[in-house]
Amino acid sequence: MSAEHLEDRAETVRRFNRFYTRQIGVLHEHLLESAFSLTEVRILYELAHRPALSTSDLCRELGLDAGYLSRVIAGFEKNGFVAKMRSPVDGRVAQLQLTDKGRATFAPLNDASRREVMAMLERLSIPEQHQLIDAMGQIEGLLSEHTPSYLLRDPQPGDMGWIVHRHGVLYAQEYGWNSDFEALVAEIVCKYVRELDRTSERCWIAEKDGRVVGSVFVVRHDEATAKLRLLYVEPSARGLGIGRRLVEECLRFAGLAGYRKMVLWTNSVLGDARRIYERAGFRLIEEEPHHSFGKDLVGQTWARAL
C-alpha cells in the first residue's frame, strides 16, 4: 500500500469523524445541555454501569490521562457525585462508586442521550436503521483490540445467492474483473446445489456477528480427487484466520470422504489465497496465461496429497 493511498484513506476517516461528531454534538462545550463535558458524562456512565472501578481501571478503559482523570474525580467528590471506598481484595486500591446524588444526576443525562439517538434513528427507514447499526458493528469489530469470534456452519437458504453476489462485488472492486466471473461463480454454485452428493461434497459458511463473512466448497473432481472451489473471506474479516480454517476443514472432510488428492484452480494475482494454499501443503503443478473476466491473467493449478 503506497503512502499516498494511505494518506487518502486517512483523510476519508478524518472527514467521517468530523461528520459524526457534528451528528452527536460532542463539539458543544457542554453535552446534552448539561454542565458536563462528553468525557465527564462517559465517566459517570462507566461508574453507573460497572461498580467498583478504580481510577486506573478508568484510565485504561477510556484512554484518559491520569492527571486529568484525578481532577475530574476530585470535582465529582466535591459535588457529592462520587465516593471512594477501599477494595476488599487490596486495601491499597481505592474503588469509586456513584452516590445517590450521582445516580440522580446521571439518570436524566442518560435518558436525554437515549432520546437524541432515537430521534436520529427515526429520520431513517427501518432497513436504513439496520444498515446503520450493521455498519457501526463493522467499524467496532475492525478497530477493536480483541479478536472477534466466528463460526463455521452449513449453508442456509439465501447463502448461495449471497456467495454469488459477494464474489461479483469483491472481485470487481479488488481486481477489476467483469460480470463474466460472477456468471462463472453462479454456474459453479448452481451445479453444486442441483447435483450435491452429501457423502463426497460439502460447503462451509463462515459467520461472524450474525453476518456471512466467507465460504468454501469441496466438490468431486473424480473418484480419487476432490476439488476446492470458491474460497472467499470478506475484507472486514480478513486477518482472523478464517481462510486458513476453511481450507483446513476442506482437507479434513476430503480425507474422511476417501479422497487421495485435492486440487484447486486459482490465478496468480490472488496472492493472499495462494499463500493460504501453500501453507496448507498445496504445491503449484501447472500454470497457463489466459484472458478471462476482462483481464489478462495467469491461471494456476495447485494440488496436494491427502
TITORSE-539186 format. One record per residue (C-alpha): residue in one letter; x, y, z. Coordinates in steps of 0.5 Angstrom, whole numbers, plus 500, padded with zeros to 3 digits. Layout:
BEGIN
NODE  rest    X    Y    Z
NODE     A    X    Y    Z
...
//
This chain:
BEGIN
NODE  rest    X    Y    Z
NODE     M  500  500  500
NODE     S  503  507  498
NODE     A  504  512  503
NODE     E  500  517  498
NODE     H  494  512  498
NODE     L  494  511  506
NODE     E  494  519  507
NODE     D  488  519  502
NODE     R  484  514  507
NODE     A  487  517  513
NODE     E  483  524  510
NODE     T  477  520  509
NODE     V  477  517  516
NODE     R  478  524  519
NODE     R  472  527  515
NODE     F  468  522  517
NODE     N  470  523  525
NODE     R  468  531  523
NODE     F  461  529  520
NODE     Y  460  524  526
NODE     T  462  529  532
NODE     R  457  534  529
NODE     Q  452  529  529
NODE     I  452  527  536
NODE     G  454  534  538
NODE     V  461  533  542
NODE     L  464  539  540
NODE     H  459  543  544
NODE     E  462  546  551
NODE     H  457  542  555
NODE     L  454  536  553
NODE     L  446  535  553
NODE     E  445  542  555
NODE     S  448  540  562
NODE     A  454  542  566
NODE     F  458  536  564
NODE     S  463  535  558
NODE     L  463  529  554
NODE     T  469  526  558
NODE     E  465  527  565
NODE     V  459  524  562
NODE     R  463  518  560
NODE     I  466  517  567
NODE     L  459  518  570
NODE     Y  456  512  565
NODE     E  462  508  567
NODE     L  461  508  574
NODE     A  454  508  574
NODE     H  454  501  570
NODE     R  461  498  573
NODE     P  461  498  580
NODE     A  468  498  584
NODE     L  472  501  579
NODE     S  479  504  581
NODE     T  482  510  577
NODE     S  487  506  574
NODE     D  481  502  571
NODE     L  478  508  568
NODE     C  485  511  565
NODE     R  486  504  562
NODE     E  478  503  559
NODE     L  478  510  557
NODE     G  485  512  555
NODE     L  485  518  560
NODE     D  491  522  562
NODE     A  492  520  570
NODE     G  492  527  572
NODE     Y  486  530  568
NODE     L  482  524  571
NODE     S  484  525  578
NODE     R  482  533  577
NODE     V  475  530  575
NODE     I  474  525  580
NODE     A  476  531  585
NODE     G  471  535  583
NODE     F  466  530  583
NODE     E  468  528  590
NODE     K  467  536  592
NODE     N  460  536  589
NODE     G  458  529  592
NODE     F  457  525  586
NODE     V  463  520  588
NODE     A  465  517  594
NODE     K  471  513  595
NODE     M  472  506  599
NODE     R  478  501  600
NODE     S  478  495  596
NODE     P  476  489  600
NODE     V  481  485  596
NODE     D  487  490  596
NODE     G  487  495  601
NODE     R  492  500  598
NODE     V  487  501  592
NODE     A  481  506  592
NODE     Q  475  504  589
NODE     L  470  509  586
NODE     Q  462  509  586
NODE     L  457  514  585
NODE     T  453  516  591
NODE     D  445  517  591
NODE     K  446  524  589
NODE     G  451  522  583
NODE     R  446  517  580
NODE     A  440  522  581
NODE     T  445  527  577
NODE     F  447  522  571
NODE     A  440  519  570
NODE     P  437  525  566
NODE     L  443  525  562
NODE     N  443  518  560
NODE     D  435  519  558
NODE     A  437  525  554
NODE     S  442  522  551
NODE     R  438  516  549
NODE     R  432  520  546
NODE     E  437  524  542
NODE     V  440  518  539
NODE     M  433  515  538
NODE     A  431  522  534
NODE     M  437  521  530
NODE     L  435  514  528
NODE     E  427  516  527
NODE     R  430  520  521
NODE     L  431  513  518
NODE     S  427  508  515
NODE     I  427  501  519
NODE     P  432  498  513
NODE     E  437  504  514
NODE     Q  437  504  521
NODE     H  439  496  521
NODE     Q  444  498  516
NODE     L  447  504  520
NODE     I  447  499  526
NODE     D  451  494  522
NODE     A  456  499  519
NODE     M  457  501  526
NODE     G  458  494  528
NODE     Q  464  493  523
NODE     I  467  499  525
NODE     E  467  497  532
NODE     G  470  490  530
NODE     L  475  493  526
NODE     L  478  497  531
NODE     S  477  493  537
NODE     E  483  491  540
NODE     H  481  484  542
NODE     T  480  478  536
NODE     P  473  477  535
NODE     S  470  470  535
NODE     Y  467  467  529
NODE     L  463  460  527
NODE     L  463  455  521
NODE     R  456  453  519
NODE     D  453  449  514
NODE     P  449  453  508
NODE     Q  442  456  510
NODE     P  437  459  505
NODE     G  440  465  502
NODE     D  447  464  503
NODE     M  448  461  496
NODE     G  446  468  493
NODE     W  450  472  497
NODE     I  456  468  496
NODE     V  455  469  488
NODE     H  453  477  490
NODE     R  460  478  494
NODE     H  464  474  489
NODE     G  462  479  484
NODE     V  462  485  488
NODE     L  469  484  491
NODE     Y  473  481  485
NODE     A  470  487  481
NODE     Q  473  492  487
NODE     E  479  489  488
NODE     Y  482  486  481
NODE     G  477  490  476
NODE     W  474  483  474
NODE     N  468  484  470
NODE     S  461  480  470
NODE     D  464  474  467
NODE     F  467  472  473
NODE     E  460  473  477
NODE     A  457  468  472
NODE     L  462  463  473
NODE     V  461  463  480
NODE     A  454  463  479
NODE     E  455  457  475
NODE     I  459  453  480
NODE     V  454  455  486
NODE     C  448  452  481
NODE     K  452  446  480
NODE     Y  453  445  487
NODE     V  446  446  489
NODE     R  443  441  484
NODE     E  448  436  484
NODE     L  450  435  491
NODE     D  453  429  494
NODE     R  453  430  501
NODE     T  458  424  502
NODE     S  463  427  498
NODE     E  462  434  497
NODE     R  461  440  502
NODE     C  460  447  503
NODE     W  462  452  510
NODE     I  459  458  511
NODE     A  464  463  516
NODE     E  459  467  520
NODE     K  461  473  525
NODE     D  457  477  529
NODE     G  451  474  525
NODE     R  454  476  518
NODE     V  456  472  513
NODE     V  464  473  512
NODE     G  467  468  508
NODE     S  465  461  505
NODE     V  469  455  501
NODE     F  467  449  497
NODE     V  469  442  497
NODE     V  467  438  490
NODE     R  468  432  487
NODE     H  473  432  481
NODE     D  474  425  480
NODE     E  474  418  484
NODE     A  480  420  488
NODE     T  481  427  487
NODE     A  477  433  491
NODE     K  477  440  488
NODE     L  477  446  493
NODE     R  473  452  490
NODE     L  471  459  491
NODE     L  474  461  498
NODE     Y  473  468  500
NODE     V  473  472  506
NODE     E  470  479  507
NODE     P  475  484  508
NODE     S  472  486  514
NODE     A  474  479  517
NODE     R  481  478  514
NODE     G  487  477  519
NODE     L  483  473  523
NODE     G  485  466  520
NODE     I  478  465  517
NODE     G  481  463  510
NODE     R  486  458  513
NODE     R  481  455  518
NODE     L  476  454  512
NODE     V  482  451  508
NODE     E  483  446  514
NODE     E  476  444  514
NODE     C  476  442  507
NODE     L  482  438  508
NODE     R  480  434  514
NODE     F  473  433  510
NODE     A  476  430  504
NODE     G  481  426  508
NODE     L  475  423  511
NODE     A  471  422  505
NODE     G  476  418  502
NODE     Y  480  422  497
NODE     R  487  421  496
NODE     K  489  428  493
NODE     M  486  435  493
NODE     V  487  440  487
NODE     L  485  447  486
NODE     W  485  453  481
NODE     T  487  460  482
NODE     N  490  466  479
NODE     S  497  469  480
NODE     V  494  476  482
NODE     L  491  473  488
NODE     G  497  473  493
NODE     D  493  472  500
NODE     A  489  466  498
NODE     R  496  463  494
NODE     R  499  464  501
NODE     I  494  460  505
NODE     Y  494  454  500
NODE     E  502  454  500
NODE     R  502  454  508
NODE     A  497  448  508
NODE     G  501  444  504
NODE     F  499  445  497
NODE     R  504  446  491
NODE     L  504  449  484
NODE     I  504  444  479
NODE     E  501  448  473
NODE     E  500  455  470
NODE     E  498  458  464
NODE     P  496  465  461
NODE     H  489  466  459
NODE     H  485  472  458
NODE     S  478  472  462
NODE     F  474  476  466
NODE     G  476  482  462
NODE     K  484  482  464
NODE     D  490  478  462
NODE     L  491  473  468
NODE     V  496  467  469
NODE     G  492  461  472
NODE     Q  495  456  476
NODE     T  493  449  479
NODE     W  495  447  486
NODE     A  495  440  489
NODE     R  497  436  495
NODE     A  496  429  497
NODE     L  491  427  503
//
